[in-house]
């Protein structure tokens, strides 16, 4: 397994729609090795919660999701997901601004507009067709990664430039939000 180098904002590959893969390509040794290396990179480098193939220099419609609870997001569900040729087939509710950053971008965060619930169709790592509903943080992360596969960056989804903050300020905001949530939870249990 190897750690893959990330592609950064400004590289034209991040603005180019990714190529969809055939079943035969998905099952090839080259793609299986790439999937393994992407999972390893996401875990080893702790880049974030998702990694799209264009972010590591591959113009392919592949995204890896790796969610787990953290101190600032203790209620995050644990999820490992491989999405190949993913498509959002439906969404519900209105878009809201949700905090996002990007491993390919500068050291900043902003509130990107995302749907709270989506239905996604994709092929898994064994080229099997899947379709499922997602909501909350999982839906947000999937939308972010699918955007990468379509040449769209999270900064394109930020409507209010006043929400941009540096990574250190974002961490302070997340810690404060986690404390507020803890207080609210304690109040509901009392």
C-alpha positions, 0 to 999 in steps of 0.5 A: 500500500502507498500514500498518494500525493494530493492534487491542489486547487489550481490544478486543472484536473480538479476542474475537469469532470472525471471519466466513468469506469466500466465494470471490467475497469473496476475489477481490474488489478490497477483499479483495485490497487488504486481503491486500496491505496485511496483507502490507505491514504485517507486513513494514514494521512488523515486527510479528512472524511472523503477522497475523490480520485481527481484529488490524487491526480486520477481523472476517474469517477471514484470516491472513498468515504471514511467517517468516524466519530471525533472529539469535535463530532462525537455523534458522527456515524462510522462509515466506510464506502466506495463510490464508483460512477456515483450519481445523486438521483434525488434530493429533498428539502432545501439547501443549507450552509454546512461547514466544509473544507477540502484537502485539495484547498487552502487551509480554510473552511466555509459554509457550502450549500448542501441538501440534507437528504439525498438518494445516490446510485453507484457501483461498489468496489466489486462493480455491484449496483447500489442505491441508497438514501443518505442524510446529514453529515454523510449526505454532505460528504457524499455531495462534496465528493461527487462535486469533485468528480464533476469538476466542482469545488466546495468554494463554488458552493459557498454563497456567503463569503463571510463564512470563510474561516481559517482552519484554526478558527474552524476548530474553535467553532467546532469545539464550541458547537460540540460543547453546546451540543453536550449542554443541550444533551445534558438538559434533555436527559435531566 
